[in-house]
């Protein structure tokens, strides 16, 4: 007999509670259900089910074996689904939640290109900086940056690394001078980022073999919007610490000048998160693969 088939019959027998119910559910004869169970018992050399004329009950080993069989069958179904995915296209709604600016500038264009490639794929994109609850919000995918907290049942894959840069406008530097080392930052005007909840984000600078150096600039200008910080820095109001992808065009145009060039930029990790499942839906897998392939090029 085929072992996987016998495992499936055994699991169904435990779930339904009787050989007769299993026979009806699987369109088998009662004796054939018994043969599948006996095949496993003889192969293992251990009884799985205690049987009498009135009732049946799992042995202790049978209960442990039942749990393992369920896992094996779920993995086998997931493996078969992979083959089915290769012959199909992603379809249905893909709901993704992402940080506002990173999502709008970097993530959304990649997902829109994916939607153009697959006409049966629907996109439902949400732009929000607060951390989302995948299960509660009904999201297929969440994009997050920075450190992740361990969450039971949530899978994560790094899809990019954002390089941070200190920058200022030429007019500000002409008036206030050029900071040449990290210690000089304290004597300059700065524009700092305040996450929702009034949490001030320190500026981070990597150190070889040590935790990143945290610098908390003192500032009278605090924003919870990165684009507003870039605008304010370009207007000559102070130094800013921002993702390079956000200020790349301003730097290339000369509106902002990158500073502390001898200091390597801190790298913020960007992750794709999804709920753990025996079989990752094709639409989610393709979206994560597309982001992991395209985002790193946008970060340089």
SVG drawing of the C-alpha trace seen along z (x, -y; Angstrom):
<svg xmlns="http://www.w3.org/2000/svg" viewBox="-21 -83 58 89">
<polyline fill="none" stroke="black" stroke-width="0.4" points="0.0,0.0 1.0,-3.6 2.2,-5.0 0.9,-8.6 -2.5,-7.2 -2.6,-5.0 -1.5,-8.0 -4.4,-10.1 -6.9,-7.3 -5.5,-7.0 -5.8,-10.8 -9.4,-10.8 -10.3,-7.9 -9.0,-9.7 -10.8,-12.9 -14.1,-11.2 -13.9,-8.7 -14.9,-5.5 -13.9,-3.3 -17.5,-3.4 -17.5,-7.3 -14.1,-7.2 -15.2,-4.7 -18.2,-6.9 -16.2,-10.1 -13.4,-8.6 -15.7,-6.3 -13.9,-3.2 -15.2,0.1 -15.0,0.6 -12.5,3.5 -10.3,1.3 -10.1,-1.4 -9.0,1.3 -6.4,2.6 -4.8,-0.8 -4.6,-1.2 -3.2,2.3 -0.6,1.7 0.8,-1.2 0.7,0.7 2.5,3.7 5.1,1.4 5.7,-0.4 5.4,2.6 3.2,0.6 -0.5,0.5 -2.1,-2.9 -5.7,-2.3 -7.3,-0.1 -10.4,1.4 -13.4,3.2 -16.8,4.0 -18.2,0.9 -15.5,-1.8 -12.0,-2.7 -9.4,-4.9 -5.9,-6.1 -2.9,-4.6 -0.4,-7.1 1.9,-6.3 -1.0,-6.6 -1.8,-10.1 1.8,-11.2 1.9,-9.5 -1.4,-11.2 0.1,-14.7 3.2,-13.8 1.0,-12.4 -1.0,-15.6 2.3,-17.6 3.6,-15.3 0.3,-15.4 0.2,-19.2 3.7,-19.4 2.9,-17.0 -0.1,-19.2 2.0,-22.3 4.6,-20.6 1.9,-19.6 0.6,-23.2 4.0,-24.5 3.6,-22.5 0.2,-23.9 1.5,-27.4 4.0,-27.0 1.2,-26.4 -1.0,-29.3 -0.9,-33.0 -1.5,-35.0 -5.0,-36.2 -7.3,-37.8 -6.7,-40.6 -3.3,-41.3 -3.6,-43.6 -0.3,-45.3 0.4,-47.8 3.6,-49.9 5.3,-53.0 4.0,-56.2 7.0,-57.6 9.0,-54.4 5.8,-52.7 4.8,-55.5 8.3,-56.1 9.8,-52.6 7.4,-49.7 4.2,-50.7 5.9,-51.1 7.2,-47.6 3.8,-46.2 2.1,-48.2 4.5,-46.7 3.6,-43.2 -0.1,-44.0 0.6,-45.1 2.2,-41.8 -0.6,-39.7 -4.1,-41.1 -5.9,-38.8 -4.0,-40.3 -5.8,-43.0 -3.9,-45.4 -5.2,-46.9 -2.4,-49.2 -2.4,-51.0 0.1,-53.6 0.6,-53.9 3.6,-54.4 2.1,-52.8 2.9,-49.1 0.2,-46.9 -1.3,-43.7 -1.4,-41.4 -4.1,-39.1 -6.3,-41.9 -6.0,-44.2 -6.5,-41.3 -3.2,-42.0 -1.5,-39.6 1.8,-41.4 3.4,-44.2 6.5,-46.2 8.4,-47.4 11.7,-49.1 14.1,-49.0 14.3,-46.4 11.6,-43.8 10.0,-42.3 9.6,-38.6 6.0,-37.7 4.5,-34.2 3.2,-33.0 4.7,-35.8 7.4,-35.2 9.9,-37.9 12.3,-38.3 14.7,-41.2 14.0,-42.9 16.3,-45.9 18.7,-48.0 18.2,-51.7 21.4,-53.8 21.0,-56.9 22.9,-60.1 23.4,-63.4 22.8,-66.3 22.2,-70.1 21.7,-72.8 24.6,-74.8 23.1,-78.0 23.1,-76.5 26.7,-75.3 27.8,-78.7 26.3,-80.4 27.1,-77.8 30.1,-75.9 30.7,-72.2 30.5,-69.5 33.6,-67.4 33.0,-64.7 30.1,-63.3 31.1,-65.4 30.5,-68.6 26.7,-67.8 26.0,-69.1 26.9,-72.7 24.5,-72.7 20.9,-73.3 19.1,-70.1 15.7,-68.9 14.7,-65.6 12.1,-62.9 9.4,-62.2 7.5,-59.0 3.8,-58.9 3.5,-58.6 6.1,-61.4 9.1,-59.0 12.2,-60.9 14.4,-58.8 18.2,-59.2 20.7,-59.5 22.7,-56.2 26.3,-55.8 27.8,-52.3 31.0,-51.4 33.1,-48.4 32.5,-45.5 30.3,-47.7 26.6,-48.8 25.8,-51.8 26.6,-55.2 23.4,-57.0 23.3,-60.8 20.2,-62.6 20.4,-66.1 18.7,-69.0 16.3,-70.8 13.4,-73.2 12.2,-71.5 10.5,-68.1 8.4,-66.5 6.7,-63.1 7.0,-63.4 10.3,-62.6 9.5,-64.5 8.8,-67.6 12.2,-67.2 13.9,-67.0 12.0,-70.2 13.0,-72.0 16.7,-71.0 16.7,-72.1 15.3,-75.5 18.5,-76.0 17.0,-75.4 19.4,-72.8 21.0,-69.4 18.9,-66.3 19.5,-62.6 17.5,-60.9 17.3,-57.8 19.5,-58.3 16.7,-57.2 14.6,-60.1 17.2,-62.8 19.1,-61.3 17.6,-63.6 18.1,-66.7 21.8,-65.7 22.3,-65.2 20.7,-68.6 22.9,-70.3 20.0,-71.3 21.4,-69.2 25.0,-68.3 25.9,-64.9 28.0,-65.3 30.5,-63.2 31.6,-61.3 34.3,-59.5 31.6,-58.0 29.8,-54.9 26.0,-55.4 23.8,-53.5 21.8,-50.8 18.1,-50.4 16.7,-47.0 13.5,-46.8 11.4,-43.6 8.4,-41.9 6.2,-40.2 3.4,-37.7 1.4,-35.2 3.0,-31.8 1.1,-29.2 1.8,-25.7 1.5,-27.0 2.5,-30.6 0.0,-31.9 1.5,-32.5 0.5,-36.2 2.4,-36.8 5.4,-34.8 5.7,-36.7 5.3,-40.0 8.0,-39.3 10.4,-38.0 9.8,-41.1 10.5,-43.4 13.7,-41.6 14.9,-41.8 14.1,-45.4 14.3,-47.4 18.1,-47.1 18.7,-48.8 16.5,-51.8 18.5,-52.1 21.9,-53.0"/>
</svg>
